[in-house]
Each structure stands twice: as structure tokens, then as C-alpha cells.
Amino acid sequence: MADRMKIGFIGVGDQGGPIARRIVESGFDLTLWARRAESLQPYADTAATCAPSIAALGEACDIVGVCVYADADVEQVVGPLLAAMRRGGIILIHSTASPGLCKALTTKGRVRGVAVLDAPVSGGRARAAAGEMTVMVGGDRDAYERALPVLETFAKKIAWLGEAGSGQICKLINNAVATVHFATALAFFEAGERMGLDRAALAGMLASGSARSYGIEAMAAPTPESLAFGLSRLEKDVGLMLDVLDESGLHESRAAAQSRRGLQDFAAAAAEAGQRPGV
């Protein structure tokens, strides 16, 4: 199947970059587009080709992955793709975006005969490079089945969650829960150090005990830069989660309270950790 489908990809950043490389190195005919041509230089050693525009990429491809930052970026890319792609095409939105936006784009795509699937990814750069990402998919089930061979090039866990927007709801829950875990881990690493425990030794014990989690792993030895990078993205994603909860009549739910408190605590802990020597 790799030699029959033409794949496009837009958004070769922190996670999108290694995802694109996995796709082309798996044998798919891959076309890339980026606002800055220099962003595509790392793919000069691959068989990937570069399109001069979003429209040109859309015209050439059967399936296009989009891994850009926020809702506005998704709209700016998907609009021209929908206008250019042939009937039967598929757009995979790998960005963490609003479920409402994905539903609206799915409706627009249906009019043009192009399936738009929300397919946000989780796992980070290293897992993307290893082909071990998690992909949460919402939208047309048949289109999901057709896109699976592409998703399998970079993901270990892939699931269809339901109608359009379902994948994004799952991803937002994932990130809201992760935020709570990060805040909790930072708080207890700080407490442990103040009580005389070696941070690395504590992290090792927690990682092998009942407290083990990605939050423990990620916050064991963070840098000010990694904390700031994470916070900027979690502020966006938890904000989207709170919007969805509010729209669902769950503004006062425990999930909403945990989301707000988790983000507040993580921001405070990240600020304090960034000011301490050796962190």
C-alpha cells in the first residue's frame, strides 16, 4: 500500500518532524510543505519531495497529516487543503486543537468529499522517532481504516474514539491529567529534597513503586527551559479542556476543578523550580 498512496505532511516541528521521517522511511511517497524552506533541509537525505504551496501539496496527495500548533494554524492550513484535495482524500489533524473546530472542518470536508479526522498525537519527540506514538482518532470510521497504514508507521497505540471531535476530547483529557501529575510530582520532589532526600534516588524509587507515572519520569530532572516549554503548551491545552467542560455543562465538575488547580499548581511549581540552582 505504501507504493500506491501519496502522503503529504505539514508541520515538521518537535513531534511532526520525526513523524514525517518515519512516514517516508517506511516507504511512502511523501510530500512536505513548510512556511520556512530551511525547515525542510533535514529531509534532504530522504526521498521526500517539497511542494511550493499548500494547494500544490493538497492536489498531489491522497492523505495529508497536519501537525501545527494551535486552532488558528490548523484553520490556515486545512482551508487551502480542502479547496485543493480530490474527493476521497483524507486530512489527519495531529495538532491538539478544539473539538468544535475539528467538527466544523469535518462538516466542510464532507461537502467537498474529503474526510477530516482529528488524530492528535501524544508521546513526545523521542517516542515519535521510535515509532511509539499514541494516536487518538475521531471522525469517519472508514477513513480511519484507510489511514491506518500511515498512522502505523509512527504509532504503537492507535484507537478510533467515535465521531468527529472525540479524538481531541481524549487528548485534552490526557493533557489535563498529565498537568495534574506534573504538578504533583514537582511538589513532592521539592518536599523530598527539603527533607534531605537525594532527588535522583527518590525519582528512581517512585518510578519503580506504586507512584510510577510519566509525570514522575518527566519531572525527575527538568530544566527551566523544559518547564517553560511544557507550561506554554499545557496552558493552551488545559484552557481548551476547560472550554469543552464548560460547553458540556461541566463547569463545576471535579474534572474542571482538577484542571484549574493542576495548571495553577504546575505553573507555580515550575516557576519556583526554575529559580533554584541545579534544576
C-alpha positions in Angstrom: 0.0 0.0 0.0 3.0 2.3 0.6 3.7 2.5 -3.1 0.1 3.4 -4.0 -0.8 6.2 -1.6 0.7 9.7 -1.9 1.1 11.3 1.5 1.5 14.9 2.5 2.7 16.4 5.7 2.7 19.9 7.1 4.2 20.9 10.4 7.7 19.4 10.9 8.3 20.7 14.4 9.1 18.9 17.7 6.9 15.9 17.1 5.9 16.4 13.5 9.5 16.3 12.3 10.2 12.7 13.4 6.7 11.6 12.4 7.3 12.8 8.8 10.7 11.0 8.8 9.0 7.8 10.0 6.5 8.0 7.2 9.0 8.5 4.3 11.4 5.9 5.7 8.6 3.4 5.8 8.3 3.6 2.0 5.5 6.1 1.5 5.7 8.7 -1.3 5.9 11.8 0.9 5.5 15.5 0.0 6.3 18.2 2.5 5.4 21.9 2.8 6.6 24.5 5.4 6.4 28.2 5.7 10.2 28.4 6.0 12.1 26.4 3.4 15.0 25.8 5.8 12.7 23.7 8.0 12.7 21.1 5.2 16.5 20.8 5.0 16.7 17.8 7.4 14.8 15.8 4.9 17.3 16.3 2.1 18.7 12.8 2.8 15.3 11.2 2.3 13.0 10.5 -0.7 10.6 13.2 0.4 9.7 16.0 -2.1 8.8 19.6 -1.2 5.7 21.3 -2.5 5.7 25.1 -3.4 2.4 25.7 -1.7 -0.3 24.1 0.5 -2.6 23.9 -2.5 0.1 22.1 -4.6 0.6 19.6 -1.8 -3.1 19.0 -1.5 -3.6 18.5 -5.2 -0.8 15.8 -5.2 -1.8 13.8 -2.1 -4.3 11.3 -1.0 -3.7 11.7 2.7 -2.3 14.7 4.4 -1.1 15.0 8.1 -1.2 18.3 9.8 0.8 18.9 12.9 0.8 22.6 13.6 0.5 24.4 17.0 -3.0 25.9 17.6 -6.5 26.3 16.2 -5.6 29.4 14.1 -2.7 27.5 12.5 -5.0 24.4 11.8 -7.5 26.6 10.0 -4.9 28.4 7.9 -3.6 25.0 6.7 -6.8 23.0 6.4 -8.7 25.6 4.4 -6.4 25.6 1.4 -6.1 21.8 1.6 -9.9 21.3 1.4 -10.0 23.5 -1.6 -7.3 21.5 -3.4 -7.7 17.9 -2.5 -9.5 15.4 -4.6 -12.7 13.7 -3.5 -11.9 10.7 -1.3 -8.9 12.4 0.2 -8.2 12.3 4.0 -6.8 15.1 6.3 -5.4 14.0 9.6 -5.3 16.8 12.2 -2.4 15.7 14.6 -2.4 19.0 16.4 -4.0 19.4 19.8 -7.0 21.6 18.9 -10.6 22.4 19.7 -13.1 19.6 19.2 -15.5 22.2 17.9 -13.1 23.3 15.3 -12.5 19.7 14.2 -16.2 19.1 13.9 -16.6 22.3 11.8 -13.8 21.3 9.5 -15.2 17.8 9.2 -18.5 19.3 8.0 -16.7 21.4 5.5 -14.8 18.5 4.3 -17.8 16.3 3.8 -19.3 18.9 1.4 -16.1 18.5 -0.7 -15.9 14.7 -0.4 -12.7 15.0 1.8 -12.7 13.2 5.2 -11.2 15.3 8.0 -10.2 13.2 11.1 -9.0 14.6 14.4 -6.0 12.4 15.1 -4.0 14.2 17.9 -0.7 12.5 18.9 0.9 12.0 22.3 4.3 10.8 23.3 6.9 13.4 22.6 9.8 13.7 20.1 11.8 10.6 21.2 8.7 8.3 21.0 7.8 9.8 17.6 11.3 8.9 16.3 11.0 5.4 17.7 7.5 4.8 16.1 5.9 4.6 19.5 3.4 7.4 19.5 -0.2 7.3 20.7 -2.9 8.5 18.3 -6.5 9.2 19.3 -8.8 9.4 16.3 -12.3 10.9 15.8 -14.3 11.0 12.6 -15.4 8.7 9.8 -14.6 5.1 10.6 -13.9 4.1 7.0 -11.5 6.9 6.5 -9.8 5.9 9.8 -9.3 2.4 8.4 -7.8 3.7 5.2 -5.4 5.9 7.1 -4.2 3.2 9.5 -1.2 2.1 7.4 0.2 5.6 7.6 -0.5 6.0 11.3 1.1 2.7 12.0 4.4 4.0 10.7 4.9 6.2 13.7 2.4 5.0 16.4 2.3 2.0 18.7 -1.2 2.7 20.1 -3.9 3.8 17.8 -7.6 4.0 18.6 -10.8 5.2 17.0 -12.8 7.0 19.7 -16.0 7.9 17.8 -17.4 10.9 15.9 -15.5 14.0 14.9 -14.0 15.7 17.9 -13.8 12.5 20.0 -10.0 12.2 19.4 -9.5 15.8 20.6 -11.6 15.3 23.7 -9.5 12.3 24.6 -6.2 14.2 24.0 -7.4 17.1 26.1 -8.3 14.8 29.0 -4.9 13.2 28.6 -3.1 16.5 28.8 -5.2 17.8 31.7 -4.4 14.6 33.7 -0.8 14.9 32.8 -0.7 18.5 34.1 -2.0 17.3 37.5 0.6 14.6 37.5 3.4 17.1 36.7 2.3 19.5 39.4 2.1 16.7 42.0 5.5 15.3 41.0 7.2 18.7 41.3 5.6 19.3 44.6 6.8 16.1 46.2 10.3 16.2 44.6 10.6 19.6 46.3 9.3 18.3 49.6 11.6 15.2 49.4 14.7 17.4 48.8 13.8 19.7 51.7 13.6 16.6 54.0 17.1 15.5 52.9 16.4 13.0 50.2 18.5 12.8 47.0 16.3 13.8 44.1 17.6 11.2 41.7 17.3 8.4 44.3 13.8 9.4 45.1 12.9 9.5 41.4 14.3 6.0 41.0 12.2 4.6 43.9 9.0 6.4 42.8 9.5 5.2 39.2 9.5 1.6 40.4 6.9 1.8 43.1 3.1 2.4 43.0 3.6 6.1 42.3 5.2 5.4 38.9 3.9 7.6 36.1 5.1 9.7 33.2 4.8 12.7 35.5 7.5 11.2 37.8 9.7 10.4 34.8 9.3 13.8 33.1 9.7 15.9 36.3 12.6 13.9 37.8 15.3 16.2 36.4 13.6 19.1 34.5 15.4 22.2 33.2 13.9 25.7 33.3 13.6 25.5 29.5 11.7 22.2 29.5 9.4 23.5 32.2 8.7 26.7 30.3 8.2 24.8 27.1 5.7 22.4 28.8 3.8 25.1 30.6 3.2 27.2 27.4 1.6 24.2 25.8 -0.3 23.0 28.8 -1.8 26.4 29.3 -3.3 26.2 25.8 -4.5 22.6 26.2 -5.9 22.9 29.7 -7.7 26.0 28.5 -9.3 24.0 25.7 -10.2 21.3 28.2 -12.0 23.9 30.4 -13.8 25.3 27.4 -15.1 21.8 26.4 -16.2 21.0 30.0 -18.0 24.4 30.2 -19.8 23.7 26.8 -20.8 20.3 28.2 -22.4 21.7 31.3 -19.4 20.5 33.5 -18.0 23.9 34.6 -18.4 23.0 38.2 -17.4 19.3 37.9 -14.4 17.8 39.7 -12.7 17.4 36.4 -12.9 21.2 35.8 -11.7 21.9 39.4 -8.7 19.5 39.0 -7.9 21.0 35.6 -7.8 24.5 37.0 -5.9 23.5 40.2 -3.4 21.3 38.3 -2.5 24.1 35.9 -2.2 26.7 38.7 0.0 24.4 40.8 2.2 23.3 37.8 2.7 27.0 36.9 3.7 27.8 40.5 5.9 24.8 40.9 7.6 25.4 37.6 8.3 29.0 38.4 9.8 28.0 41.8 11.8 25.1 40.3 13.2 27.3 37.6 14.7 29.7 40.2 16.5 27.0 42.2 20.2 26.2 41.3 20.7 22.8 39.7 17.1 22.5 38.4 
